[in-house]
């Protein structure tokens, strides 16, 4: 309740949780003693006794999130409130296992040492990565050997061997969806399909304020969604072929332009913008097909779209996708709203960092989501 609201006095905590004032007093006293919660200055000027707001202690606990992607790896050190304290980033054309794994250990050690006397308050590490990092390797121009090397590695186990704190593993777009659920749109949307446009597009699913991962942890794997009906024996193209930044990279490279511009503001400036608009012309209808398909199956009110590109391009993509949805027959379906994600490019790494905090400080990991702001 305190995390959702920023700070709360004991009386308001009792009202929100339905617990007695005495119980709230016992719990909060223990949390203050454990340095997980701090007392703010008294609030005066209201009827009755001055209230003392309680807030999370940023230094109460720390966690790390690692997002391993096909173009970069990001390390985040976050405090107990979820705020980013430190960030490390490593860019590459594609991760090579025998060089990236040692680098992961080096950056983890550096972030842990940066905590100094608070190093014993690191409660865990969350790793967010594609289930098959070597997937779609032919699109990326990788050899079968490079692809199979990643697909045979247990990333969670390898990183666990580098540290004494617990390591959690989750699919990258599920982690991004979790970050949006806890720190973004999830504060006002109870159910939504989440689409994240990265080097490869992916997604997640929230149902009744719960992250739904599915039978294999792969719910929301929209990259594999076919975009047309099969033509003879030829499999139809998948969403990943149209709505991924990899495709925008290829357009830039075909004109001798820097492909990394797909991830920043340069994408909307000349000479990049012409190719960006051409990419939008194909990506938006493909995403619209995904949206209406998801609406038919899930009966949700909103689709949250985010990505690892600039916010201006995100707005254009949402507007173009909204326009593309008008071409469909919506008879028998309820209207859907497209909204921009609030977390942005940090979503995967931040979602990974939130995993250890939840595991340690929410015995019922969904409990805090049931408390209304």
JOGIKA-V13326 format. One line per field, one symbol per residue. phi: phi as a letter, one per 20 degrees, with the letter a starting at -180 (. if undefined). A space follows every 10 residues. Layout:
phi=???
This chain:
phi=.fffdnbbff ffffffemef ffffffffff fffemeccee ffedndfnfg edfdcfegef acbdccdede caccdcdcef enffebbccc dafafdgfdf gffgffffff ffffflfeff efercdddbg gcfeflfffe meffffffff feeeggfffg febeefddcb ggffffffff fedcfffcde caeddcecgd fbabbdclmc fednfdmdfn ffgeffdbff dmeefffdgg fdddfgffgf ffffdldfff ffdbffgddf effgfffffg feffffffff ffffffedld ebcedbaecf fffgffffff ffffffeeee gncegddece feengfgfff ffffgffffe ccgefdgffe eff
